[in-house]
Amino acid sequence: MEINIAFDAYMDRYFDFPGQWDTPSRCGVKIIRRKDGKSLVIATEIYRQNPGTPVTEWVAPLATQIMQHIEEQPENYIFIEHTPDLRSKLTFYDETFDKVDFDWDGGKFINPRWTRLSKVEVDKMMEG
Amino acid sequence: MKFKLIYPKWEKLEGQTIFYLPPHGPVVMAADIPDYVDIDFTDENVEELIIDETPDFVGISMMLTTQVQRGWAIADQYRKLGKKVIFGGISTMLHAEETMLHADSVFLGEVEGRLTDIFEDFRKNELKKVYNFMAKPPDMNLVGPANRDILKKDLYYHKGFRMVDLFHASRGCIYDCYPCAVRYLGGRGFRPRPIYRVVEELSQMDNNRLFIVDNSLALDTAWEKELFKAMIPLKKKWVSHTIEDKDEVLDLAAQAGAWYVYQAVFDTSDYIRNRIKQYHDYGIAVEGTILLGLDNQTEDDIKRLIDFLLEINLDLAEFTVLAPFPHTKAYSDLVKQNRIFDHNWDHYNAGKVVYHPKHMSAERLQELYHYAWDTFYKDEPQPMKMFNLISRVINREMEDGTYQPRRRDLIDVSFGKMV
């Protein structure tokens, strides 16, 4: 739990956002413009480096905010949630990837649904 | 102005020794309420709540998820009488959106320096729906002594024995533990109170036995050592969560009156075995807190863990099943995996299984929870082990002259009721 989460293949910048109850919050992001014209966003939970709301708890508003930030359309937008490996003895802190699907409700995402992905599947999705 | 402050009741765990401690949230809140307000406090766990038109303004303070539905029901009744209701406390923050449906106002965050304005808003009939201070924790210099004068202290005695008073020396936590919501509630930073503020409050407390409710006393070695040094002359005897495993810290803690600690026992490693021994070497007893039903536990793991507890001479053990409280990683993970099947908050008491465990059925985990309690306390029941702990503290109090005898007038009374 003490480790510093560094930029890697799935995170190359920070995204600051107002989290729940306007709490200043931060996650890692990687934004990939794929050959098929779609944008794939990987949002990484950075644990102690995030002062506020975790990605999972704010995933629908966060996905909306990032989509607006990159000026993308919902139909061209793929969102993946990433939790990095914290090298803990506890399996809850292993690396995971989930594709998150939402319903689009007049300007914002709602009703998130998570589907677990393997790293190989994520790498393939990044290629487009 | 008459302000009715209520701490809602909740159903206690089946088959366990029942005791009631004076609640902490309401007394911390009361310390910030302006002097012109007349506070009438009811802890519904130890006395009957009479809902009538007497109060001008009603406050409901909730700590546990198992209190929220009762809190909402109380608010609904007062609001039918035309009374304004404000909610605060830990579980108000955990369940804020739902609570807003039953409230005129909800307070989110920590109260110090905030309530004068809120009572003024009430007087002007300009109460806001939400007072959101989640991202604005107060200066810890403002966190002064709690107002325990609102408590009816005689209600917190069992057969003449006084229960511990709750006290806190710090807020927040640097960790993000799987079942814990402190990261959301108190922030990701550790915020200790200045030592002079801690001593000021402790010096005013007439109870010699305390429960220091800080999430951990293992977050800042220098502060911990200063804290314990400052506590030594006060001769309090106290219970706390984990204390840091450095010998010099444990030595000071013992001198400062450490009575017993709640220590998480999460595996059967030598680390845990040595940790327990180390506490015992300093005369500090240990109540193991054992969380059952995590994804890394099979049925065999749980049985082995219980055998291990019997080997390492724990003084007490408290078994719980994982309760996925909102704003914890446990909750997020289980929601993601669609594994929560029971959304009745009354059942989130850490004794009922509300989700599908990974390696067994929910029913089997429920059985193992009862098996754990029964097996650990088979040879020496829980009341006997608790009596042993109390005997130890009485001996220490007699040695240093701080022993307060049992109240003879309350010898036949348990938490306000004749026994």
Interface residues (C-beta under 8 A of the other chain):
Chain A: M1 Q20 W21 D22 T23 P24 Y47 R48 N50 P51 G52 T53 P54 T56 E57 L90 T91 F92 D98 W114 R116
Chain B: A96 L108 N132 M134 A135 I174 Y175 D176 Y178 Y184 G187 R188 G189 L294 D295 N296 H327 K329 A330 S332 D333 V335 K336 Q337
